Amino acid sequence: QGWPLRESTSSCESRSIGRLSSFANISGTMEEQRRRRLQYAALGGTCAAVLVSLAVIRRRAAKRNDGDRKLQNEALTTPTAKVLTAVTKESQPMAVVAAPKSIVLKTQSSKASVPVPKSFDELDSWAASLKKKQVSELPTLLASTERLLKEQPDHKAMPQCLKTLAQLVGGHQELDRVSALAVRAGERFPEKAFDVLNALFKDRRQKCGHVADTAVVEFAVTTLRRSMEGGVERGIYQRACRLIDWLSLDPENRACLASLGGLDTLLQLMRRFHDDPGVLLEGCGSLQSLAEEPSLDVAEAAGVAVSCLRTFPENPELSWRALAVLHGLPLPAESPRLPMAELAVSAATKHPRCDVPTTVIEWAAKLLHKLATERDSEVLTWLRDPVHRPFLQSLQAAPHASVRGSINKEAERWALAVCRICLS
């Protein structure tokens, strides 16, 4: 009797297991369907975003094309564009629309780059009306002056053209053309020509100078030689000295000056015009750059600098330039040092101001330090004499006595260095 009961129990269990498995299969199917629905929804959202982006891009492209068509229509109304359309209409009608925009601009820029010289009648008044800031007019002025110099070099407009050219050539623009023009104009208008060259080579931003053509250097040296013969006005040879000062900043120009005999000519000129502070000022500026040139007569240069300190003791700028020359020169052993030290002390006493970039105190201290640190220096013994203690104390205090509050650091450094070796 027990067997049927056991059979019925096992059959019930098998039916329950079958129901559970069916329920699990149904649940799995529903989960999979839900996951697929989410995937379809995400895919649909991505497609919608792509469609929106495409619509925005097409709208922007349409606006851009409308703008290009407006520009092309405007360009087609210009004479250049009409000519280009007429030439290329038969071959490539689509390229004609794009061509005017670039070619017209290129044609306009090429026309702007070639200046049209002014007529000789209007050149004088037009050049006089130009201001220093109108640098954009330099190509036109240069072309007009070149033409005038070639066809009518004695025209009344030439001095005004050179004067205006000197105002516009700052920043070393058109170096070769301006140099050649000024040298050619120097035969008739030397003063104006030197003004142009000085403005061209004047170096305010850099300290290395600019390489000049040999004709420029030769023009300056020849003018100095002629001035010693009495054939040149004072204003002209002073400007020539100033030009040599600017030219000597560059090593190639210094070599060119030496090869043309410009160093000896400069020293002869400073001896010849020993009473002209303008010539001596520019000459000492040149000697400061030429101090280490092998062909320079060092003894003669030192004698000229000492003469400047003795002749013009009340001129502070000439005094510091002469002191700078003596400091830079490789003095020979036979050169007397003590007179140089005495002049340096005298100049520093007369001009104690130190609130400017370059001062007498600075270069006097540099020269005294150079002379006092030489082997067996008689200057050091002379400075250590108790008589000079007040001077050394004033020299040390001079950089800090400025009313403006600014201190020349170089003057402070070298004054302290001199006092350190002399007061120890």
Phi, psi and chi 1 to 4 in degrees:
 res  aa     phi    psi   chi1   chi2   chi3   chi4
   1 GLN       -  -22.3  -67.2  177.9   -6.5      -
   2 GLY   -74.3  -25.5      -      -      -      -
   3 TRP   -62.6  -44.2  -74.1  106.0      -      -
   4 PRO   -62.2  -37.3  -24.6   34.6      -      -
   5 LEU   -63.6  -42.9 -180.0   60.0      -      -
   6 ARG   -63.5  -35.4 -172.4  175.8  -59.5  170.5
   7 GLU   -68.9  -42.6 -177.6  179.6   -2.9      -
   8 SER   -65.6  -36.4   59.0      -      -      -
   9 THR   -64.3  -45.5  -56.8      -      -      -
  10 SER   -66.3  -35.1   60.5      -      -      -
  11 SER   -67.6  -35.7   61.8      -      -      -
  12 CYS   -65.3  -42.2  -71.5      -      -      -
  13 GLU   -63.6  -39.7  -68.9  175.4   -4.2      -
  14 SER   -66.3  -35.6   63.0      -      -      -
  15 ARG   -68.4  -37.9  -78.6 -164.0  -62.8  -86.8
  16 SER   -64.4  -43.2  -60.1      -      -      -
  17 ILE   -62.3  -39.0  -67.8  171.7      -      -
  18 GLY   -63.8  -39.9      -      -      -      -
  19 ARG   -65.0  -43.5  -70.4 -167.2 -173.3  107.2
  20 LEU   -61.5  -42.9  -70.0  173.1      -      -
  21 SER   -65.6  -37.1   62.0      -      -      -
  22 SER   -64.3  -40.7  -60.6      -      -      -
  23 PHE   -64.3  -39.2 -179.7   74.8      -      -
  24 ALA   -65.2  -41.0      -      -      -      -
  25 ASN   -63.1  -40.4  -68.6  -26.5      -      -
  26 ILE   -65.3  -42.1  -67.4  170.8      -      -
  27 SER   -62.6  -42.7  -59.8      -      -      -
  28 GLY   -62.1  -41.6      -      -      -      -
  29 THR   -63.3  -42.6  -56.4      -      -      -
  30 MET   -64.6  -39.0  -67.5  176.4   63.8      -
  31 GLU   -64.4  -41.6 -177.9   67.3   24.0      -
  32 GLU   -65.1  -40.8 -174.8  177.1   -2.8      -
  33 GLN   -63.8  -41.9  -70.0  176.0   -5.6      -
  34 ARG   -62.4  -41.2 -171.7  166.7   65.6   84.9
  35 ARG   -63.4  -40.6 -172.2  165.4   52.7 -110.1
  36 ARG   -65.8  -38.2  -72.1 -178.2  179.1  177.6
  37 ARG   -61.8  -39.9  -78.9 -162.8  -61.7  -87.9
  38 LEU   -64.2  -39.1  -68.5  174.5      -      -
  39 GLN   -64.6  -42.8  -69.0  175.7   -8.3      -
  40 TYR   -62.9  -39.6  -68.0  152.8      -      -
  41 ALA   -64.4  -41.9      -      -      -      -
  42 ALA   -64.5  -41.1      -      -      -      -
  43 LEU   -63.9  -39.8 -177.7   60.5      -      -
  44 GLY   -64.8  -39.5      -      -      -      -
  45 GLY   -63.3  -40.6      -      -      -      -
  46 THR   -62.8  -43.8  -55.8      -      -      -
  47 CYS   -62.5  -39.7  -67.1      -      -      -
  48 ALA   -63.4  -42.1      -      -      -      -
  49 ALA   -62.7  -41.0      -      -      -      -
  50 VAL   -62.3  -42.2  170.6      -      -      -
  51 LEU   -64.1  -41.0  -69.1  174.3      -      -
  52 VAL   -63.7  -43.3  170.5      -      -      -
  53 SER   -61.4  -43.5  -59.6      -      -      -
  54 LEU   -61.6  -39.1  -70.3  174.7      -      -
  55 ALA   -64.5  -42.0      -      -      -      -
  56 VAL   -64.4  -42.0  171.3      -      -      -
  57 ILE   -63.1  -42.3  -68.7  173.2      -      -
  58 ARG   -65.1  -37.1  -69.2 -175.8   62.3 -175.2
  59 ARG   -67.0  -42.4 -176.4  174.5  -60.8  175.2
  60 ARG   -64.7  -40.7  -69.7  179.3  179.0  175.9
  61 ALA   -62.6  -38.1      -      -      -      -
  62 ALA   -64.5  -42.5      -      -      -      -
  63 LYS   -63.4  -40.8  -70.7 -177.8  179.1  179.2
  64 ARG   -65.6  -40.6 -172.6  163.1   54.1 -110.7
  65 ASN   -64.0  -38.8  -69.4  -25.8      -      -
  66 ASP   -62.2  -42.2  -68.0  -20.6      -      -
  67 GLY   -63.5  -41.1      -      -      -      -
  68 ASP   -64.0  -38.9  -70.1  -16.9      -      -
  69 ARG   -65.3  -36.1  -84.3 -165.6  -68.3  -87.4
  70 LYS   -65.6  -44.1  -70.9 -179.9 -178.5  178.8
  71 LEU   -62.5  -39.7  -68.6  174.4      -      -
  72 GLN   -67.5  -36.9  -69.7  165.7    2.7      -
  73 ASN   -65.3  -39.7  -69.3  -26.4      -      -
  74 GLU   -65.7  -40.6  -67.6  176.3    0.3      -
  75 ALA   -66.1  -33.8      -      -      -      -
  76 LEU   -69.9  -17.4  -73.8  171.1      -      -
  77 THR   -80.0  -15.3   59.7      -      -      -
  78 THR   -77.2  154.3   61.4      -      -      -
  79 PRO   -61.2  -39.6  -21.3   30.5      -      -
  80 THR   -63.3  -42.2  -51.7      -      -      -
  81 ALA   -67.3  -36.0      -      -      -      -
  82 LYS   -63.9  -39.1  -70.8  178.9 -179.8  179.2
  83 VAL   -65.1  -44.3  172.8      -      -      -
  84 LEU   -63.0  -37.8  -68.6  171.6      -      -
  85 THR   -66.6  -40.4  -54.9      -      -      -
  86 ALA   -66.3  -34.8      -      -      -      -
  87 VAL   -73.6  -41.5  172.0      -      -      -
  88 THR  -102.9    9.7   57.6      -      -      -
  89 LYS   -66.7  -38.5 -173.4  174.0 -179.5 -179.4
  90 GLU   -75.9  -33.4  -63.1 -179.6   -2.5      -
  91 SER   -85.7  -55.1   56.9      -      -      -
  92 GLN  -135.4   89.5  -66.5 -177.3   -2.9      -
  93 PRO   -65.6  -30.9    8.7  -13.6      -      -
  94 MET   -73.0  -34.5  -66.7  -58.5  -65.9      -
  95 ALA   -73.5  -21.6      -      -      -      -
  96 VAL   -65.1  -32.3  173.6      -      -      -
  97 VAL   -69.9  -37.4  178.7      -      -      -
  98 ALA   -84.6  -22.8      -      -      -      -
  99 ALA   -67.5  -43.4      -      -      -      -
 100 PRO   -59.4  -34.9  -23.4   33.4      -      -
 101 LYS   -61.5  -41.4 -173.6  175.8  179.5 -179.0
 102 SER   -89.2  -41.1   58.6      -      -      -
 103 ILE   -71.2  -36.1  -61.3  178.7      -      -
 104 VAL   -64.0  -43.3  168.9      -      -      -
 105 LEU   -62.6  -40.9  -67.4  176.0      -      -
 106 LYS   -64.8  -40.0 -174.6  175.3 -179.7 -179.3
 107 THR   -65.3  -41.4  -53.8      -      -      -
 108 GLN   -64.3  -41.6  -68.3  175.0   -7.8      -
 109 SER   -66.4  -37.0   64.1      -      -      -
 110 SER   -67.1  -36.0   63.0      -      -      -
 111 LYS   -67.1  -37.9  -73.6 -176.7  178.4  179.1
 112 ALA   -69.2  -27.4      -      -      -      -
 113 SER   -78.5  -14.5   62.4      -      -      -
 114 VAL  -106.2  101.6 -179.8      -      -      -
 115 PRO   -70.2  145.6   25.5  -32.6      -      -
 116 VAL   -97.7  118.3  179.6      -      -      -
 117 PRO   -62.0  147.5  -19.4   31.0      -      -
 118 LYS   -77.2  155.7  -61.0  -74.1 -177.7 -179.9
 119 SER   -70.7  155.3   65.1      -      -      -
 120 PHE   -64.6  -30.0  -65.5  161.3      -      -
 121 ASP   -69.8  -37.7  -64.5  -27.8      -      -
 122 GLU   -94.6   -4.9   62.6  175.4  -25.7      -
 123 LEU   -67.0  -40.5 -171.7   55.2      -      -
 124 ASP   -62.2  -52.4 -167.8    5.2      -      -
 125 SER   -69.0  -35.4   58.1      -      -      -
 126 TRP   -67.1  -43.6  173.7   76.9      -      -
 127 ALA   -65.7  -36.2      -      -      -      -
 128 ALA   -69.0  -24.8      -      -      -      -
 129 SER   -83.1  -11.8   66.9      -      -      -
 130 LEU   -73.5  140.7  -66.6  178.4      -      -
 131 LYS  -101.8  167.3  -55.0  -61.1 -179.8 -176.1
 132 LYS   -64.4  -29.4 -168.6  172.8 -177.3  179.2
 133 LYS   -83.4   -7.6  -65.8 -176.8  178.6  179.5
 134 GLN   -85.1   59.5  -65.9  178.9  -87.4      -
 135 VAL   -67.5  -23.0 -172.8      -      -      -
 136 SER   -64.7  -19.2   57.6      -      -      -
 137 GLU   -86.5   -0.8  -62.2  -67.7  -17.1      -
 138 LEU   -59.9  -45.2  176.0   61.4      -      -
 139 PRO   -58.6  -41.2  -24.2   34.1      -      -
 140 THR   -66.3  -43.7  -56.5      -      -      -
 141 LEU   -63.2  -41.2  176.5   62.7      -      -
 142 LEU   -65.8  -44.7 -169.9   54.3      -      -
 143 ALA   -64.5  -40.1      -      -      -      -
 144 SER   -66.7  -41.2  -56.7      -      -      -
 145 THR   -69.0  -38.4  -49.2      -      -      -
 146 GLU   -61.5  -43.0  -72.9  174.2  -23.6      -
 147 ARG   -66.4  -41.7  178.6 -173.2  169.3 -166.7
 148 LEU   -63.3  -41.7 -176.1   65.2      -      -
 149 LEU   -65.9  -30.8 -174.7   61.2      -      -
 150 LYS   -78.6  -40.8 -178.8  179.3  179.8 -179.1
 151 GLU   -96.5  -42.7  -61.7 -180.0   10.2      -
 152 GLN  -136.9   75.2  -62.1 -175.2   25.7      -
 153 PRO   -64.8  -21.1   21.8  -31.5      -      -
 154 ASP   -97.9   15.6  -64.7  -41.1      -      -
 155 HIS   -65.0  149.6 -164.7  -84.5      -      -
 156 LYS   -66.8  -19.1   63.2  176.1 -176.6  177.8
 157 ALA   -81.3  -11.9      -      -      -      -
 158 MET   -62.8  -45.6 -178.8   59.2   71.3      -
 159 PRO   -60.2  -40.2  -24.2   34.6      -      -
 160 GLN   -67.5  -37.1 -177.7   60.0   53.2      -
 161 CYS   -62.9  -43.4  -70.6      -      -      -
 162 LEU   -67.0  -37.8  -66.5  172.9      -      -
 163 LYS   -63.7  -44.5  179.7 -179.1  177.5 -179.3
 164 THR   -69.0  -36.0  -51.6      -      -      -
 165 LEU   -61.7  -37.1 -167.3   60.8      -      -
 166 ALA   -65.2  -25.6      -      -      -      -
 167 GLN   -81.5  -24.3  -62.5  174.9   -5.6      -
 168 LEU  -103.2   -6.5  -60.6 -177.6      -      -
 169 VAL   -92.2   13.5  -66.5      -      -      -
 170 GLY   -60.3  150.1      -      -      -      -
 171 GLY    83.4   10.3      -      -      -      -
 172 HIS    61.3   44.7  -43.0  -74.0      -      -
 173 GLN   -83.5  142.0  -58.0 -177.8   44.8      -
 174 GLU    51.0   52.9  -61.6  -74.8   -6.9      -
 175 LEU   -58.0  -49.9 -176.3   66.5      -      -
 176 ASP   -67.2  -46.0  -64.0  -27.3      -      -
 177 ARG   -66.0  -44.9  -72.4  179.7   64.4 -170.3
 178 VAL   -65.7  -40.4  175.0      -      -      -
 179 SER   -61.7  -47.4  -61.3      -      -      -
 180 ALA   -63.0  -40.9      -      -      -      -
 181 LEU   -64.2  -44.5 -173.9  149.1      -      -
 182 ALA   -65.3  -39.1      -      -      -      -
 183 VAL   -64.9  -41.6  170.2      -      -      -
 184 ARG   -66.9  -39.6  -67.6 -160.1  -52.8  -88.9
 185 ALA   -71.5  -19.3      -      -      -      -
 186 GLY   -64.6  -19.4      -      -      -      -
 187 GLU   -66.5  -33.7  -61.6  176.4    2.3      -
 188 ARG  -107.5  -31.8  -67.5  175.5  172.2   83.3
 189 PHE  -130.7   69.3  -51.6   96.5      -      -
 190 PRO   -64.1  -37.4   21.6  -31.0      -      -
 191 GLU   -65.1  -46.1 -172.1  170.2  -26.7      -
 192 LYS   -66.7  -35.5  -59.9  -66.4 -177.0 -176.3
 193 ALA   -64.7  -41.7      -      -      -      -
 194 PHE   -67.3  -32.7  -82.7  116.7      -      -
 195 ASP   -62.0  -40.8  -74.4  -20.1      -      -
 196 VAL   -64.8  -46.1  172.4      -      -      -
 197 LEU   -67.1  -38.3  -68.5  171.4      -      -
 198 ASN   -65.8  -40.1  -81.3  -49.0      -      -
 199 ALA   -66.7  -31.7      -      -      -      -
 200 LEU   -73.5  -41.1 -175.2   65.8      -      -
 201 PHE   -98.5   -4.0  -72.7   95.5      -      -
 202 LYS   -63.5  128.5 -174.2  175.9 -177.4  179.0
 203 ASP  -114.2  100.9 -159.0  -25.0      -      -
 204 ARG   -95.9  -31.9  -68.2 -178.9  177.5  175.4
 205 ARG   -90.8  -33.3  -62.0 -171.3 -175.4  124.7
 206 GLN  -119.8  163.9  -59.6  176.2   -6.2      -
 207 LYS  -114.8   15.1  -60.7  -61.1 -179.4 -176.7
 208 CYS  -101.7  -11.1   57.9      -      -      -
 209 GLY    77.2 -175.1      -      -      -      -
 210 HIS  -139.2  142.6  -66.8  -94.6      -      -
 211 VAL   -72.1  130.2 -179.5      -      -      -
 212 ALA  -106.8  155.6      -      -      -      -
 213 ASP   -68.5  152.0 -171.1   78.2      -      -
 214 THR   -58.8  -33.3  -51.8      -      -      -
 215 ALA   -63.0  -33.1      -      -      -      -
 216 VAL   -67.7  -46.7  175.4      -      -      -
 217 VAL   -63.5  -42.4 -176.9      -      -      -
 218 GLU   -65.1  -36.7 -169.6  172.4    2.8      -
 219 PHE   -61.7  -43.3  175.5   49.7      -      -
 220 ALA   -68.2  -45.6      -      -      -      -
 221 VAL   -65.3  -41.4  173.4      -      -      -
 222 THR   -63.1  -38.0  -55.7      -      -      -
 223 THR   -64.2  -40.4  -57.3      -      -      -
 224 LEU   -63.7  -39.6  -64.1 -174.5      -      -
 225 ARG   -67.2  -41.4  -72.5  173.6 -178.6  158.2
 226 ARG   -66.6  -31.3  -70.3  176.8   52.1 -139.2
 227 SER   -67.1  -32.2   66.0      -      -      -
 228 MET   -72.7  -16.2  -71.9 -174.8  -72.4      -
 229 GLU   -90.6   -3.9  -60.2  169.5   -0.5      -
 230 GLY    89.3   12.9      -      -      -      -
 231 GLY  -101.3   11.8      -      -      -      -
 232 VAL  -134.3  139.3  179.2      -      -      -
 233 GLU   -71.1  159.3  -63.2  178.7    0.3      -
 234 ARG   -61.0  -44.1  178.3  175.4 -179.8  -91.6
 235 GLY   -62.1  -29.1      -      -      -      -
 236 ILE   -75.9  -47.7  -63.2  174.9      -      -
 237 TYR   -74.3  -22.6   61.9   72.0      -      -
 238 GLN   -66.0  -41.5  -82.2 -168.7  -11.7      -
 239 ARG   -66.4  -33.8  -74.1  169.0  170.0   81.9
 240 ALA   -66.4  -39.6      -      -      -      -
 241 CYS   -62.9  -39.8  -73.6      -      -      -
 242 ARG   -64.5  -39.5 -173.7  175.5  -52.8  147.8
 243 LEU   -63.3  -41.3  178.1   59.4      -      -
 244 ILE   -63.7  -34.2  -70.9 -177.0      -      -
 245 ASP   -59.9  -46.2 -171.7    5.0      -      -
 246 TRP   -68.8  -39.9  -62.1  125.6      -      -
 247 LEU   -66.2  -34.2  -67.2  176.3      -      -
 248 SER   -70.4   -4.9   59.7      -      -      -
 249 LEU   -70.4  -23.8  -65.3  172.2      -      -
 250 ASP  -100.4  135.1 -177.2   82.9      -      -
 251 PRO   -63.3  -34.4   16.7  -28.9      -      -
 252 GLU   -68.0  -38.5  -66.4 -172.3   29.6      -
 253 ASN   -66.2  -36.9  -65.8  -21.2      -      -
 254 ARG   -63.9  -40.9  -67.2 -162.4  -68.2  -91.5
 255 ALA   -64.9  -38.2      -      -      -      -
 256 CYS   -66.3  -41.6 -174.7      -      -      -
 257 LEU   -59.2  -44.3  -84.3  167.7      -      -
 258 ALA   -64.4  -40.2      -      -      -      -
 259 SER   -68.7  -27.0   64.7      -      -      -
 260 LEU   -91.5    4.6  -66.2  173.3      -      -
 261 GLY    76.0   22.0      -      -      -      -
 262 GLY   -71.0  -26.5      -      -      -      -
 263 LEU   -69.0  -46.6  -52.3 -172.5      -      -
 264 ASP   -65.4  -38.1  -66.9  -25.2      -      -
 265 THR   -62.5  -40.3  -58.3      -      -      -
 266 LEU   -64.1  -44.5  179.1   62.8      -      -
 267 LEU   -64.4  -39.8  -67.8  173.7      -      -
 268 GLN   -63.8  -38.6  -67.9  169.6   12.0      -
 269 LEU   -65.5  -40.8 -178.0   82.2      -      -
 270 MET   -67.8  -32.4  -64.9  177.2   73.5      -
 271 ARG   -70.9  -38.8  -75.6  -67.2 -169.1 -171.9
 272 ARG   -67.4  -41.3  169.5   71.2  173.4   78.4
 273 PHE  -110.4   55.3  -60.2  104.2      -      -
 274 HIS   -69.2  -12.8   59.4   89.2      -      -
 275 ASP  -103.9   10.8   54.5  -13.3      -      -
 276 ASP  -107.6  102.4 -170.0  -26.9      -      -
 277 PRO   -64.9  -27.1   21.4  -30.6      -      -
 278 GLY   -65.1  -45.7      -      -      -      -
 279 VAL   -65.2  -43.6  171.2      -      -      -
 280 LEU   -65.1  -36.2  -62.0  176.7      -      -
 281 LEU   -63.2  -50.0 -170.2   68.6      -      -
 282 GLU   -69.0  -35.2  -55.4  -62.7  -16.2      -
 283 GLY   -65.0  -41.8      -      -      -      -
 284 CYS   -66.4  -34.4  -75.6      -      -      -
 285 GLY   -61.7  -39.2      -      -      -      -
 286 SER   -68.6  -43.1  -57.1      -      -      -
 287 LEU   -63.8  -29.7  -69.4  177.3      -      -
 288 GLN   -62.8  -35.7 -171.1  177.8   -6.5      -
 289 SER   -83.0  -26.5  -57.6      -      -      -
 290 LEU   -94.3    6.0  -61.1  167.4      -      -
 291 ALA   -59.7  -32.5      -      -      -      -
 292 GLU  -102.1   11.1  -63.4 -175.6   -1.7      -
 293 GLU   -70.1  132.6  -72.9  -63.8  -47.5      -
 294 PRO   -61.4  -31.4  -19.3   30.3      -      -
 295 SER   -86.6    1.8   57.6      -      -      -
 296 LEU   -78.5  135.1  179.2   67.5      -      -
 297 ASP   -77.5   98.4 -171.8  -17.4      -      -
 298 VAL   -66.1  -41.9  176.1      -      -      -
 299 ALA   -63.2  -42.2      -      -      -      -
 300 GLU   -66.2  -40.6  179.8   66.5   15.8      -
 301 ALA   -64.0  -41.1      -      -      -      -
 302 ALA   -64.5  -39.9      -      -      -      -
 303 GLY   -63.1  -38.6      -      -      -      -
 304 VAL   -65.8  -42.1  167.3      -      -      -
 305 ALA   -64.8  -42.2      -      -      -      -
 306 VAL   -63.2  -39.0  167.8      -      -      -
 307 SER   -63.4  -36.9  173.3      -      -      -
 308 CYS   -63.3  -42.7  -68.4      -      -      -
 309 LEU   -66.5  -33.8  -70.0  168.5      -      -
 310 ARG   -79.3  -35.4  -74.5  176.8  175.9  162.9
 311 THR   -80.6  -37.6  -50.3      -      -      -
 312 PHE  -125.4   66.6  -61.7   97.4      -      -
 313 PRO   -70.2  -19.6   26.1  -33.6      -      -
 314 GLU   -88.7   -1.8  -56.1  -62.4  -29.1      -
 315 ASN   -96.7  104.4 -170.2  -34.4      -      -
 316 PRO   -67.2  -38.0   21.1  -30.2      -      -
 317 GLU   -68.5  -43.8 -172.4  171.8    1.0      -
 318 LEU   -65.3  -33.8 -179.2   55.7      -      -
 319 SER   -64.6  -47.3  -65.7      -      -      -
 320 TRP   -70.7  -31.1   78.2 -108.0      -      -
 321 ARG   -67.6  -40.4  -75.4 -178.7  179.7  -93.6
 322 ALA   -66.5  -40.3      -      -      -      -
 323 LEU   -63.0  -37.6  -69.2  169.2      -      -
 324 ALA   -65.9  -36.1      -      -      -      -
 325 VAL   -63.4  -47.2  171.3      -      -      -
 326 LEU   -63.2  -34.8  -67.3  174.3      -      -
 327 HIS   -69.0  -35.4  173.7  -97.3      -      -
 328 GLY   -83.9  -21.7      -      -      -      -
 329 LEU   -73.2  138.0  -72.7  172.9      -      -
 330 PRO   -78.0   86.9   25.8  -29.8      -      -
 331 LEU   -64.5  132.7  -62.5  172.2      -      -
 332 PRO   -70.3  162.5   23.1  -30.7      -      -
 333 ALA   -64.4  -29.9      -      -      -      -
 334 GLU   -80.8   -9.0   59.6  -87.5   11.1      -
 335 SER   -69.7  129.7  -66.8      -      -      -
 336 PRO   -68.9  122.7   21.9  -28.8      -      -
 337 ARG   -86.3  -35.7  -93.6   62.7  168.1  175.2
 338 LEU   -61.9  -42.1 -159.6   53.6      -      -
 339 PRO   -60.2  -35.8  -24.2   34.0      -      -
 340 MET   -64.5  -43.3  -61.5  179.0 -171.5      -
 341 ALA   -64.0  -39.5      -      -      -      -
 342 GLU   -63.9  -41.5  -68.5  173.5  -11.6      -
 343 LEU   -66.8  -36.2  -70.8  169.9      -      -
 344 ALA   -65.5  -43.2      -      -      -      -
 345 VAL   -64.0  -41.6  169.1      -      -      -
 346 SER   -64.2  -43.0  174.8      -      -      -
 347 ALA   -65.6  -41.4      -      -      -      -
 348 ALA   -65.9  -33.2      -      -      -      -
 349 THR   -70.4  -38.4  -54.4      -      -      -
 350 LYS   -74.9  -31.7  -73.3 -179.6  179.8  -65.4
 351 HIS  -128.2   76.0  -51.7  -70.9      -      -
 352 PRO   -83.7    3.0   30.8  -33.0      -      -
 353 ARG   -66.4  135.4 -176.6  178.7  174.4 -176.5
 354 CYS  -131.0   14.6  -78.2      -      -      -
 355 ASP   -98.7   23.5   53.8   -6.9      -      -
 356 VAL  -121.1  160.6  -72.0      -      -      -
 357 PRO   -57.0  -42.0  -25.1   32.5      -      -
 358 THR  -125.3  130.1  -52.4      -      -      -
 359 THR  -132.4  162.9   63.9      -      -      -
 360 VAL   -65.9  -37.5  173.9      -      -      -
 361 ILE   -59.1  -43.5  -68.1  -70.6      -      -
 362 GLU   -60.1  -51.9  173.6 -170.9  -14.7      -
 363 TRP   -77.2  -27.9  -72.1  104.1      -      -
 364 ALA   -65.9  -42.0      -      -      -      -
 365 ALA   -66.3  -40.0      -      -      -      -
 366 LYS   -63.3  -43.5  -73.9 -178.4  177.2  179.1
 367 LEU   -67.0  -43.7  178.1   59.3      -      -
 368 LEU   -62.6  -39.5  -69.7  173.4      -      -
 369 HIS   -65.2  -40.0 -174.4  -88.9      -      -
 370 LYS   -63.3  -45.5  171.9 -174.7  175.6  180.0
 371 LEU   -71.2  -33.5  -60.7  176.9      -      -
 372 ALA   -77.9  -20.8      -      -      -      -
 373 THR   -95.3    3.4   51.2      -      -      -
 374 GLU   -73.3  158.9  -67.9  178.9  -18.2      -
 375 ARG   -66.9  136.3  178.7  179.0  -63.1  179.5
 376 ASP    52.1   47.2  -59.4  -31.9      -      -
 377 SER   -74.7  123.9  172.3      -      -      -
 378 GLU   -76.5  -21.4   59.0  177.0   -9.5      -
 379 VAL   -68.7  -38.6  173.6      -      -      -
 380 LEU   -62.9  -44.7  179.3   60.1      -      -
 381 THR   -61.7  -39.7  -51.8      -      -      -
 382 TRP   -65.9  -41.8  179.8   73.0      -      -
 383 LEU   -70.9  -27.7  -74.9  172.8      -      -
 384 ARG   -78.5   -5.1  -76.7 -179.8  172.0  174.8
 385 ASP   -63.1  135.5 -168.8  -57.6      -      -
 386 PRO   -55.7  -20.4  -24.8   33.3      -      -
 387 VAL   -62.9  -31.7  178.1      -      -      -
 388 HIS   -93.3    3.9  -62.0  111.9      -      -
 389 ARG   -61.0  -43.1 -179.0  172.5  -69.9  -88.8
 390 PRO   -59.7  -38.7  -24.5   34.9      -      -
 391 PHE   -63.0  -44.7  163.3   73.6      -      -
 392 LEU   -63.8  -37.2  -66.0  172.3      -      -
 393 GLN   -66.8  -40.3  -68.1  172.9  -12.6      -
 394 SER   -69.5  -34.0   64.6      -      -      -
 395 LEU   -63.3  -41.3 -178.9   68.9      -      -
 396 GLN   -68.8  -32.7 -172.8  172.7    0.6      -
 397 ALA   -86.9  -16.3      -      -      -      -
 398 ALA   -57.9  -44.5      -      -      -      -
 399 PRO   -62.2  -20.5  -23.7   34.2      -      -
 400 HIS  -100.3    4.9  -57.1  -83.7      -      -
 401 ALA   -98.6   14.9      -      -      -      -
 402 SER   -72.0  137.8  170.7      -      -      -
 403 VAL   -74.5  -29.2 -137.1      -      -      -
 404 ARG   -78.0  -15.6  -59.5 -179.8 -177.8  176.9
 405 GLY    92.6  -14.0      -      -      -      -
 406 SER   -82.1  145.2   56.6      -      -      -
 407 ILE  -122.0  130.9  -63.0  176.3      -      -
 408 ASN   -77.0  109.5 -174.7  -46.3      -      -
 409 LYS   -64.7  -37.3  -63.0  -62.8 -178.1 -178.0
 410 GLU   -65.6  -41.6  -74.2  -66.0  -61.8      -
 411 ALA   -62.8  -42.4      -      -      -      -
 412 GLU   -63.2  -42.9 -179.2 -176.3   29.5      -
 413 ARG   -63.7  -47.9  172.2 -168.5  170.4 -168.3
 414 TRP   -79.1  -30.4  -71.5  101.8      -      -
 415 ALA   -63.7  -40.9      -      -      -      -
 416 LEU   -65.5  -37.8 -175.5   61.3      -      -
 417 ALA   -65.4  -40.2      -      -      -      -
 418 VAL   -65.4  -44.6  171.9      -      -      -
 419 CYS   -65.8  -31.1  -65.9      -      -      -
 420 ARG   -66.5  -38.9 -172.7 -179.1  -66.7  118.5
 421 ILE   -87.5  -20.0   61.3  174.7      -      -
 422 CYS   -97.0  -26.5  -65.8      -      -      -
 423 LEU   -99.5    1.9  -65.3  175.3      -      -
 424 SER   -78.1      -   58.5      -      -      -
